[in-house]
Amino acid sequence: MHTSQEKEELEKLLTSGQKVVLYNLGRDKYFRLLASVKVGNIDVAEYLIKKGLAKSYDGGVKTSW
């Protein structure tokens, strides 16, 4: 579930006018697109994790929030 705070943070990054780059492209077992995302020099996943708005996940057992 996405919180309004997470959405606001993503909107700020994505509408900042900086270049958006997708890398490490792949597919998961359900054929969904997977990608790492950078906005300018900011890794979006790292940014959200540092702000406590996301957790890393390696495909194993999910932990509770």
N, CA, C and O atoms as a Maestro MAE file, in Angstrom:
{
 s_m_m2io_version
 :::
 2.0.0
}

f_m_ct {
 s_m_title
 :::
 protein
 m_atom[260] {
  # First column is atom index #
  i_m_mmod_type
  r_m_x_coord
  r_m_y_coord
  r_m_z_coord
  i_m_residue_number
  s_m_chain_name
  s_m_pdb_residue_name
  s_m_pdb_atom_name
  i_m_atomic_number
  :::
  1 25 0.847 -1.180 0.000 1 A "MET " " N  " 7
  2 3 0.000 0.000 0.000 1 A "MET " " CA " 6
  3 2 0.892 1.243 0.000 1 A "MET " " C  " 6
  4 15 1.875 1.309 0.737 1 A "MET " " O  " 8
  5 25 0.548 2.204 -0.814 2 A "HIS " " N  " 7
  6 3 1.323 3.434 -0.904 2 A "HIS " " CA " 6
  7 2 0.707 4.498 -0.007 2 A "HIS " " C  " 6
  8 15 -0.499 4.739 -0.044 2 A "HIS " " O  " 8
  9 25 1.544 5.121 0.789 3 A "THR " " N  " 7
  10 3 1.059 6.190 1.654 3 A "THR " " CA " 6
  11 2 1.079 7.505 0.898 3 A "THR " " C  " 6
  12 15 1.767 7.630 -0.116 3 A "THR " " O  " 8
  13 25 0.337 8.478 1.377 4 A "SER " " N  " 7
  14 3 0.342 9.781 0.717 4 A "SER " " CA " 6
  15 2 1.720 10.424 0.835 4 A "SER " " C  " 6
  16 15 2.137 11.150 -0.067 4 A "SER " " O  " 8
  17 25 2.435 10.167 1.936 5 A "GLN " " N  " 7
  18 3 3.779 10.731 2.096 5 A "GLN " " CA " 6
  19 2 4.729 10.143 1.048 5 A "GLN " " C  " 6
  20 15 5.530 10.869 0.458 5 A "GLN " " O  " 8
  21 25 4.639 8.844 0.819 6 A "GLU " " N  " 7
  22 3 5.481 8.202 -0.187 6 A "GLU " " CA " 6
  23 2 5.177 8.786 -1.565 6 A "GLU " " C  " 6
  24 15 6.093 9.096 -2.326 6 A "GLU " " O  " 8
  25 25 3.895 8.937 -1.883 7 A "LYS " " N  " 7
  26 3 3.506 9.510 -3.173 7 A "LYS " " CA " 6
  27 2 4.043 10.927 -3.329 7 A "LYS " " C  " 6
  28 15 4.548 11.289 -4.391 7 A "LYS " " O  " 8
  29 25 3.935 11.725 -2.279 8 A "GLU " " N  " 7
  30 3 4.427 13.103 -2.331 8 A "GLU " " CA " 6
  31 2 5.929 13.141 -2.572 8 A "GLU " " C  " 6
  32 15 6.409 13.947 -3.369 8 A "GLU " " O  " 8
  33 25 6.678 12.275 -1.891 9 A "GLU " " N  " 7
  34 3 8.128 12.225 -2.077 9 A "GLU " " CA " 6
  35 2 8.475 11.828 -3.508 9 A "GLU " " C  " 6
  36 15 9.363 12.423 -4.120 9 A "GLU " " O  " 8
  37 25 7.780 10.825 -4.045 10 A "LEU " " N  " 7
  38 3 8.025 10.406 -5.423 10 A "LEU " " CA " 6
  39 2 7.662 11.510 -6.408 10 A "LEU " " C  " 6
  40 15 8.394 11.747 -7.369 10 A "LEU " " O  " 8
  41 25 6.551 12.180 -6.181 11 A "GLU " " N  " 7
  42 3 6.148 13.282 -7.058 11 A "GLU " " CA " 6
  43 2 7.199 14.378 -7.074 11 A "GLU " " C  " 6
  44 15 7.529 14.912 -8.132 11 A "GLU " " O  " 8
  45 25 7.732 14.717 -5.891 12 A "LYS " " N  " 7
  46 3 8.779 15.745 -5.816 12 A "LYS " " CA " 6
  47 2 9.980 15.356 -6.661 12 A "LYS " " C  " 6
  48 15 10.505 16.167 -7.424 12 A "LYS " " O  " 8
  49 25 10.408 14.111 -6.519 13 A "LEU " " N  " 7
  50 3 11.564 13.645 -7.286 13 A "LEU " " CA " 6
  51 2 11.280 13.644 -8.783 13 A "LEU " " C  " 6
  52 15 12.071 14.158 -9.574 13 A "LEU " " O  " 8
  53 25 10.146 13.066 -9.163 14 A "LEU " " N  " 7
  54 3 9.850 12.876 -10.578 14 A "LEU " " CA " 6
  55 2 9.488 14.159 -11.307 14 A "LEU " " C  " 6
  56 15 9.615 14.228 -12.529 14 A "LEU " " O  " 8
  57 25 9.042 15.170 -10.588 15 A "THR " " N  " 7
  58 3 8.692 16.441 -11.231 15 A "THR " " CA " 6
  59 2 9.761 17.506 -11.016 15 A "THR " " C  " 6
  60 15 9.525 18.690 -11.254 15 A "THR " " O  " 8
  61 25 10.934 17.079 -10.566 16 A "SER " " N  " 7
  62 3 12.013 18.032 -10.286 16 A "SER " " CA " 6
  63 2 12.702 18.532 -11.553 16 A "SER " " C  " 6
  64 15 13.517 19.452 -11.491 16 A "SER " " O  " 8
  65 25 12.382 17.936 -12.699 17 A "GLY " " N  " 7
  66 3 12.998 18.354 -13.952 17 A "GLY " " CA " 6
  67 2 14.313 17.652 -14.233 17 A "GLY " " C  " 6
  68 15 14.944 17.906 -15.259 17 A "GLY " " O  " 8
  69 25 14.734 16.773 -13.335 18 A "GLN " " N  " 7
  70 3 15.976 16.036 -13.541 18 A "GLN " " CA " 6
  71 2 15.721 14.814 -14.426 18 A "GLN " " C  " 6
  72 15 14.593 14.341 -14.556 18 A "GLN " " O  " 8
  73 25 16.791 14.327 -15.021 19 A "LYS " " N  " 7
  74 3 16.721 13.163 -15.897 19 A "LYS " " CA " 6
  75 2 16.362 11.912 -15.098 19 A "LYS " " C  " 6
  76 15 16.928 11.667 -14.033 19 A "LYS " " O  " 8
  77 25 15.414 11.117 -15.619 20 A "VAL " " N  " 7
  78 3 15.017 9.850 -15.005 20 A "VAL " " CA " 6
  79 2 15.656 8.722 -15.815 20 A "VAL " " C  " 6
  80 15 15.495 8.653 -17.034 20 A "VAL " " O  " 8
  81 25 16.387 7.834 -15.122 21 A "VAL " " N  " 7
  82 3 17.080 6.730 -15.782 21 A "VAL " " CA " 6
  83 2 16.623 5.406 -15.177 21 A "VAL " " C  " 6
  84 15 16.613 5.243 -13.957 21 A "VAL " " O  " 8
  85 25 16.244 4.462 -16.041 22 A "LEU " " N  " 7
  86 3 15.918 3.096 -15.624 22 A "LEU " " CA " 6
  87 2 17.109 2.213 -15.979 22 A "LEU " " C  " 6
  88 15 17.636 2.296 -17.088 22 A "LEU " " O  " 8
  89 25 17.540 1.359 -15.031 23 A "TYR " " N  " 7
  90 3 18.649 0.444 -15.288 23 A "TYR " " CA " 6
  91 2 18.400 -0.859 -14.539 23 A "TYR " " C  " 6
  92 15 17.438 -0.958 -13.777 23 A "TYR " " O  " 8
  93 25 19.247 -1.851 -14.743 24 A "ASN " " N  " 7
  94 3 19.048 -3.192 -14.176 24 A "ASN " " CA " 6
  95 2 17.673 -3.743 -14.561 24 A "ASN " " C  " 6
  96 15 16.955 -4.285 -13.720 24 A "ASN " " O  " 8
  97 25 17.322 -3.600 -15.820 25 A "LEU " " N  " 7
  98 3 16.012 -4.046 -16.290 25 A "LEU " " CA " 6
  99 2 15.915 -5.567 -16.303 25 A "LEU " " C  " 6
  100 15 16.878 -6.261 -16.628 25 A "LEU " " O  " 8
  101 25 14.750 -6.067 -15.948 26 A "GLY " " N  " 7
  102 3 14.512 -7.508 -15.947 26 A "GLY " " CA " 6
  103 2 13.035 -7.798 -15.773 26 A "GLY " " C  " 6
  104 15 12.203 -6.891 -15.788 26 A "GLY " " O  " 8
  105 25 12.720 -9.075 -15.609 27 A "ARG " " N  " 7
  106 3 11.339 -9.515 -15.395 27 A "ARG " " CA " 6
  107 2 11.306 -10.441 -14.188 27 A "ARG " " C  " 6
  108 15 12.267 -11.164 -13.927 27 A "ARG " " O  " 8
  109 25 10.196 -10.417 -13.451 28 A "ASP " " N  " 7
  110 3 10.043 -11.343 -12.329 28 A "ASP " " CA " 6
  111 2 9.323 -12.607 -12.802 28 A "ASP " " C  " 6
  112 15 9.057 -12.768 -13.993 28 A "ASP " " O  " 8
  113 25 9.011 -13.498 -11.862 29 A "LYS " " N  " 7
  114 3 8.395 -14.771 -12.238 29 A "LYS " " CA " 6
  115 2 7.000 -14.610 -12.830 29 A "LYS " " C  " 6
  116 15 6.496 -15.536 -13.465 29 A "LYS " " O  " 8
  117 25 6.367 -13.458 -12.636 30 A "TYR " " N  " 7
  118 3 5.050 -13.172 -13.218 30 A "TYR " " CA " 6
  119 2 5.172 -12.306 -14.473 30 A "TYR " " C  " 6
  120 15 4.171 -11.821 -15.000 30 A "TYR " " O  " 8
  121 25 6.419 -12.114 -14.952 31 A "PHE " " N  " 7
  122 3 6.754 -11.351 -16.145 31 A "PHE " " CA " 6
  123 2 6.505 -9.849 -15.992 31 A "PHE " " C  " 6
  124 15 6.372 -9.135 -16.986 31 A "PHE " " O  " 8
  125 25 6.443 -9.370 -14.742 32 A "ARG " " N  " 7
  126 3 6.339 -7.928 -14.507 32 A "ARG " " CA " 6
  127 2 7.712 -7.303 -14.731 32 A "ARG " " C  " 6
  128 15 8.738 -7.928 -14.461 32 A "ARG " " O  " 8
  129 25 7.726 -6.075 -15.223 33 A "LEU " " N  " 7
  130 3 8.974 -5.357 -15.452 33 A "LEU " " CA " 6
  131 2 9.594 -4.948 -14.127 33 A "LEU " " C  " 6
  132 15 8.914 -4.399 -13.260 33 A "LEU " " O  " 8
  133 25 10.881 -5.213 -13.969 34 A "LEU " " N  " 7
  134 3 11.641 -4.784 -12.802 34 A "LEU " " CA " 6
  135 2 12.713 -3.822 -13.280 34 A "LEU " " C  " 6
  136 15 13.322 -4.041 -14.327 34 A "LEU " " O  " 8
  137 25 12.949 -2.759 -12.526 35 A "ALA " " N  " 7
  138 3 13.992 -1.809 -12.889 35 A "ALA " " CA " 6
  139 2 14.436 -1.034 -11.663 35 A "ALA " " C  " 6
  140 15 13.658 -0.803 -10.737 35 A "ALA " " O  " 8
  141 25 15.693 -0.639 -11.674 36 A "SER " " N  " 7
  142 3 16.188 0.321 -10.696 36 A "SER " " CA " 6
  143 2 15.986 1.693 -11.323 36 A "SER " " C  " 6
  144 15 16.064 1.835 -12.543 36 A "SER " " O  " 8
  145 25 15.726 2.703 -10.497 37 A "VAL " " N  " 7
  146 3 15.401 4.035 -11.009 37 A "VAL " " CA " 6
  147 2 16.282 5.076 -10.342 37 A "VAL " " C  " 6
  148 15 16.457 5.074 -9.123 37 A "VAL " " O  " 8
  149 25 16.838 5.970 -11.163 38 A "LYS " " N  " 7
  150 3 17.572 7.123 -10.651 38 A "LYS " " CA " 6
  151 2 16.926 8.388 -11.191 38 A "LYS " " C  " 6
  152 15 16.517 8.445 -12.351 38 A "LYS " " O  " 8
  153 25 16.841 9.390 -10.347 39 A "VAL " " N  " 7
  154 3 16.406 10.722 -10.758 39 A "VAL " " CA " 6
  155 2 17.591 11.630 -10.466 39 A "VAL " " C  " 6
  156 15 17.935 11.866 -9.308 39 A "VAL " " O  " 8
  157 25 18.213 12.139 -11.531 40 A "GLY " " N  " 7
  158 3 19.471 12.857 -11.332 40 A "GLY " " CA " 6
  159 2 20.485 11.874 -10.775 40 A "GLY " " C  " 6
  160 15 20.704 10.809 -11.352 40 A "GLY " " O  " 8
  161 25 21.108 12.226 -9.651 41 A "ASN " " N  " 7
  162 3 22.065 11.332 -8.989 41 A "ASN " " CA " 6
  163 2 21.438 10.554 -7.845 41 A "ASN " " C  " 6
  164 15 22.150 9.880 -7.101 41 A "ASN " " O  " 8
  165 25 20.132 10.631 -7.686 42 A "ILE " " N  " 7
  166 3 19.448 10.007 -6.551 42 A "ILE " " CA " 6
  167 2 18.877 8.650 -6.952 42 A "ILE " " C  " 6
  168 15 18.073 8.556 -7.879 42 A "ILE " " O  " 8
  169 25 19.300 7.597 -6.244 43 A "ASP " " N  " 7
  170 3 18.709 6.273 -6.417 43 A "ASP " " CA " 6
  171 2 17.386 6.284 -5.657 43 A "ASP " " C  " 6
  172 15 17.375 6.449 -4.437 43 A "ASP " " O  " 8
  173 25 16.283 6.113 -6.359 44 A "VAL " " N  " 7
  174 3 14.952 6.258 -5.764 44 A "VAL " " CA " 6
  175 2 14.718 5.249 -4.639 44 A "VAL " " C  " 6
  176 15 14.167 5.611 -3.599 44 A "VAL " " O  " 8
  177 25 15.122 4.007 -4.823 45 A "ALA " " N  " 7
  178 3 14.924 2.990 -3.780 45 A "ALA " " CA " 6
  179 2 15.686 3.365 -2.514 45 A "ALA " " C  " 6
  180 15 15.123 3.335 -1.420 45 A "ALA " " O  " 8
  181 25 16.963 3.718 -2.653 46 A "GLU " " N  " 7
  182 3 17.764 4.108 -1.485 46 A "GLU " " CA " 6
  183 2 17.153 5.318 -0.784 46 A "GLU " " C  " 6
  184 15 17.104 5.375 0.445 46 A "GLU " " O  " 8
  185 25 16.695 6.272 -1.566 47 A "TYR " " N  " 7
  186 3 16.093 7.491 -1.025 47 A "TYR " " CA " 6
  187 2 14.867 7.167 -0.172 47 A "TYR " " C  " 6
  188 15 14.735 7.666 0.946 47 A "TYR " " O  " 8
  189 25 13.967 6.325 -0.704 48 A "LEU " " N  " 7
  190 3 12.751 5.967 0.029 48 A "LEU " " CA " 6
  191 2 13.058 5.111 1.257 48 A "LEU " " C  " 6
  192 15 12.405 5.254 2.290 48 A "LEU " " O  " 8
  193 25 14.044 4.227 1.151 49 A "ILE " " N  " 7
  194 3 14.437 3.400 2.296 49 A "ILE " " CA " 6
  195 2 15.003 4.273 3.408 49 A "ILE " " C  " 6
  196 15 14.648 4.098 4.573 49 A "ILE " " O  " 8
  197 25 15.883 5.214 3.060 50 A "LYS " " N  " 7
  198 3 16.473 6.111 4.065 50 A "LYS " " CA " 6
  199 2 15.415 6.950 4.770 50 A "LYS " " C  " 6
  200 15 15.562 7.270 5.950 50 A "LYS " " O  " 8
  201 25 14.355 7.306 4.063 51 A "LYS " " N  " 7
  202 3 13.281 8.103 4.652 51 A "LYS " " CA " 6
  203 2 12.270 7.237 5.406 51 A "LYS " " C  " 6
  204 15 11.316 7.761 5.982 51 A "LYS " " O  " 8
  205 25 12.472 5.917 5.406 52 A "GLY " " N  " 7
  206 3 11.568 5.010 6.104 52 A "GLY " " CA " 6
  207 2 10.260 4.767 5.372 52 A "GLY " " C  " 6
  208 15 9.286 4.312 5.972 52 A "GLY " " O  " 8
  209 25 10.231 5.068 4.074 53 A "LEU " " N  " 7
  210 3 9.009 4.923 3.284 53 A "LEU " " CA " 6
  211 2 8.982 3.642 2.462 53 A "LEU " " C  " 6
  212 15 7.990 3.348 1.795 53 A "LEU " " O  " 8
  213 25 10.081 2.873 2.510 54 A "ALA " " N  " 7
  214 3 10.162 1.610 1.773 54 A "ALA " " CA " 6
  215 2 11.129 0.690 2.509 54 A "ALA " " C  " 6
  216 15 11.923 1.132 3.339 54 A "ALA " " O  " 8
  217 25 11.045 -0.591 2.189 55 A "LYS " " N  " 7
  218 3 11.965 -1.590 2.733 55 A "LYS " " CA " 6
  219 2 12.569 -2.358 1.574 55 A "LYS " " C  " 6
  220 15 11.929 -2.554 0.541 55 A "LYS " " O  " 8
  221 25 13.815 -2.795 1.756 56 A "SER " " N  " 7
  222 3 14.428 -3.613 0.710 56 A "SER " " CA " 6
  223 2 13.809 -5.008 0.750 56 A "SER " " C  " 6
  224 15 13.374 -5.479 1.801 56 A "SER " " O  " 8
  225 25 13.778 -5.652 -0.399 57 A "TYR " " N  " 7
  226 3 13.207 -6.992 -0.510 57 A "TYR " " CA " 6
  227 2 14.020 -7.766 -1.539 57 A "TYR " " C  " 6
  228 15 14.210 -7.299 -2.662 57 A "TYR " " O  " 8
  229 25 14.498 -8.946 -1.161 58 A "ASP " " N  " 7
  230 3 15.352 -9.734 -2.049 58 A "ASP " " CA " 6
  231 2 14.649 -10.940 -2.665 58 A "ASP " " C  " 6
  232 15 15.294 -11.783 -3.290 58 A "ASP " " O  " 8
  233 25 13.348 -11.025 -2.493 59 A "GLY " " N  " 7
  234 3 12.591 -12.132 -3.063 59 A "GLY " " CA " 6
  235 2 12.310 -13.248 -2.081 59 A "GLY " " C  " 6
  236 15 11.604 -14.200 -2.415 59 A "GLY " " O  " 8
  237 25 12.849 -13.151 -0.872 60 A "GLY " " N  " 7
  238 3 12.627 -14.179 0.143 60 A "GLY " " CA " 6
  239 2 11.349 -13.930 0.917 60 A "GLY " " C  " 6
  240 15 10.411 -13.311 0.414 60 A "GLY " " O  " 8
  241 25 11.324 -14.414 2.135 61 A "VAL " " N  " 7
  242 3 10.163 -14.244 3.011 61 A "VAL " " CA " 6
  243 2 10.037 -12.775 3.392 61 A "VAL " " C  " 6
  244 15 11.008 -12.150 3.821 61 A "VAL " " O  " 8
  245 25 8.844 -12.232 3.234 62 A "LYS " " N  " 7
  246 3 8.608 -10.825 3.567 62 A "LYS " " CA " 6
  247 2 8.502 -10.653 5.069 62 A "LYS " " C  " 6
  248 15 7.913 -11.480 5.766 62 A "LYS " " O  " 8
  249 25 9.087 -9.554 5.563 63 A "THR " " N  " 7
  250 3 8.972 -9.232 6.982 63 A "THR " " CA " 6
  251 2 7.831 -8.248 7.184 63 A "THR " " C  " 6
  252 15 7.435 -7.548 6.253 63 A "THR " " O  " 8
  253 25 7.315 -8.197 8.375 64 A "SER " " N  " 7
  254 3 6.231 -7.278 8.702 64 A "SER " " CA " 6
  255 2 6.765 -5.854 8.800 64 A "SER " " C  " 6
  256 15 7.933 -5.651 9.129 64 A "SER " " O  " 8
  257 25 5.929 -4.885 8.522 65 A "TRP " " N  " 7
  258 3 6.296 -3.478 8.682 65 A "TRP " " CA " 6
  259 2 6.286 -3.155 10.148 65 A "TRP " " C  " 6
  260 15 6.565 -2.019 10.532 65 A "TRP " " O  " 8
  :::
 }
 m_bond[259] {
  # First column is bond index #
  i_m_from
  i_m_to
  i_m_order
  :::
  1 1 2 1
  2 2 3 1
  3 3 4 2
  4 3 5 1
  5 5 6 1
  6 6 7 1
  7 7 8 2
  8 7 9 1
  9 9 10 1
  10 10 11 1
  11 11 12 2
  12 11 13 1
  13 13 14 1
  14 14 15 1
  15 15 16 2
  16 15 17 1
  17 17 18 1
  18 18 19 1
  19 19 20 2
  20 19 21 1
  21 21 22 1
  22 22 23 1
  23 23 24 2
  24 23 25 1
  25 25 26 1
  26 26 27 1
  27 27 28 2
  28 27 29 1
  29 29 30 1
  30 30 31 1
  31 31 32 2
  32 31 33 1
  33 33 34 1
  34 34 35 1
  35 35 36 2
  36 35 37 1
  37 37 38 1
  38 38 39 1
  39 39 40 2
  40 39 41 1
  41 41 42 1
  42 42 43 1
  43 43 44 2
  44 43 45 1
  45 45 46 1
  46 46 47 1
  47 47 48 2
  48 47 49 1
  49 49 50 1
  50 50 51 1
  51 51 52 2
  52 51 53 1
  53 53 54 1
  54 54 55 1
  55 55 56 2
  56 55 57 1
  57 57 58 1
  58 58 59 1
  59 59 60 2
  60 59 61 1
  61 61 62 1
  62 62 63 1
  63 63 64 2
  64 63 65 1
  65 65 66 1
  66 66 67 1
  67 67 68 2
  68 67 69 1
  69 69 70 1
  70 70 71 1
  71 71 72 2
  72 71 73 1
  73 73 74 1
  74 74 75 1
  75 75 76 2
  76 75 77 1
  77 77 78 1
  78 78 79 1
  79 79 80 2
  80 79 81 1
  81 81 82 1
  82 82 83 1
  83 83 84 2
  84 83 85 1
  85 85 86 1
  86 86 87 1
  87 87 88 2
  88 87 89 1
  89 89 90 1
  90 90 91 1
  91 91 92 2
  92 91 93 1
  93 93 94 1
  94 94 95 1
  95 95 96 2
  96 95 97 1
  97 97 98 1
  98 98 99 1
  99 99 100 2
  100 99 101 1
  101 101 102 1
  102 102 103 1
  103 103 104 2
  104 103 105 1
  105 105 106 1
  106 106 107 1
  107 107 108 2
  108 107 109 1
  109 109 110 1
  110 110 111 1
  111 111 112 2
  112 111 113 1
  113 113 114 1
  114 114 115 1
  115 115 116 2
  116 115 117 1
  117 117 118 1
  118 118 119 1
  119 119 120 2
  120 119 121 1
  121 121 122 1
  122 122 123 1
  123 123 124 2
  124 123 125 1
  125 125 126 1
  126 126 127 1
  127 127 128 2
  128 127 129 1
  129 129 130 1
  130 130 131 1
  131 131 132 2
  132 131 133 1
  133 133 134 1
  134 134 135 1
  135 135 136 2
  136 135 137 1
  137 137 138 1
  138 138 139 1
  139 139 140 2
  140 139 141 1
  141 141 142 1
  142 142 143 1
  143 143 144 2
  144 143 145 1
  145 145 146 1
  146 146 147 1
  147 147 148 2
  148 147 149 1
  149 149 150 1
  150 150 151 1
  151 151 152 2
  152 151 153 1
  153 153 154 1
  154 154 155 1
  155 155 156 2
  156 155 157 1
  157 157 158 1
  158 158 159 1
  159 159 160 2
  160 159 161 1
  161 161 162 1
  162 162 163 1
  163 163 164 2
  164 163 165 1
  165 165 166 1
  166 166 167 1
  167 167 168 2
  168 167 169 1
  169 169 170 1
  170 170 171 1
  171 171 172 2
  172 171 173 1
  173 173 174 1
  174 174 175 1
  175 175 176 2
  176 175 177 1
  177 177 178 1
  178 178 179 1
  179 179 180 2
  180 179 181 1
  181 181 182 1
  182 182 183 1
  183 183 184 2
  184 183 185 1
  185 185 186 1
  186 186 187 1
  187 187 188 2
  188 187 189 1
  189 189 190 1
  190 190 191 1
  191 191 192 2
  192 191 193 1
  193 193 194 1
  194 194 195 1
  195 195 196 2
  196 195 197 1
  197 197 198 1
  198 198 199 1
  199 199 200 2
  200 199 201 1
  201 201 202 1
  202 202 203 1
  203 203 204 2
  204 203 205 1
  205 205 206 1
  206 206 207 1
  207 207 208 2
  208 207 209 1
  209 209 210 1
  210 210 211 1
  211 211 212 2
  212 211 213 1
  213 213 214 1
  214 214 215 1
  215 215 216 2
  216 215 217 1
  217 217 218 1
  218 218 219 1
  219 219 220 2
  220 219 221 1
  221 221 222 1
  222 222 223 1
  223 223 224 2
  224 223 225 1
  225 225 226 1
  226 226 227 1
  227 227 228 2
  228 227 229 1
  229 229 230 1
  230 230 231 1
  231 231 232 2
  232 231 233 1
  233 233 234 1
  234 234 235 1
  235 235 236 2
  236 235 237 1
  237 237 238 1
  238 238 239 1
  239 239 240 2
  240 239 241 1
  241 241 242 1
  242 242 243 1
  243 243 244 2
  244 243 245 1
  245 245 246 1
  246 246 247 1
  247 247 248 2
  248 247 249 1
  249 249 250 1
  250 250 251 1
  251 251 252 2
  252 251 253 1
  253 253 254 1
  254 254 255 1
  255 255 256 2
  256 255 257 1
  257 257 258 1
  258 258 259 1
  259 259 260 2
  :::
 }
}
